[in-house]
Amino acid sequence: MPFCLTVFAEESVQKENDPIERKVILQRMYLDGELSEEKLTETIWSMEDFWSKYEGWKVVDQNEEQIVLKKIENDISPLLKANGYLGMREDGTLSIFIGRPEHAKIIHTFYQLDVGKLEVYKQEELQKGIPIMNKDQYKQLIKEYEPYSLN
């Protein structure tokens, strides 16, 4: 923490009771590879209180204008929960799509599947897309298709 406090050393010249304002960027990295950013302005009355508020976050970058903090979330992203589908690209690659696979944007690619080993119903399921509802289902689905990997 000493490094974090030294950036604000010049502020100690100000009156001790005057707060400082910093732009804070909160980066959240999710299990599905999605990185979200939240930007806000914090009024900091006490550095001790500030660091206490962001306990569990790691400092990525900081300067006199902003502090960038990052946290690894043990969950899938809100985007994936809202509209994520596990599916298969035309080349047989297991992928995550935002929206159903036929017209959707790919946000993560896993591995090439041996389509010949897949049961017909599993192929159809992947072509339509399997909605991803939560972290446990996400992990279970990825594990379920690993035996069909070409790697």
Buried (B, 14 or more C-beta within 10 A) or exposed (E): EEEEEEBBEEBEEEEEEEEBEBEBBBBBBBBBEBEEEEEEEBEBEEBEEBBEEBEEBEBEEBEEEBBBBBEEBEBBBBBBBEBBBBBBBEEBBBBBBBEBBEEBEEBBEBBBBEBEEBEEEBBEBBEBBBEBEEBEBBEEBBEEBEEBEEE
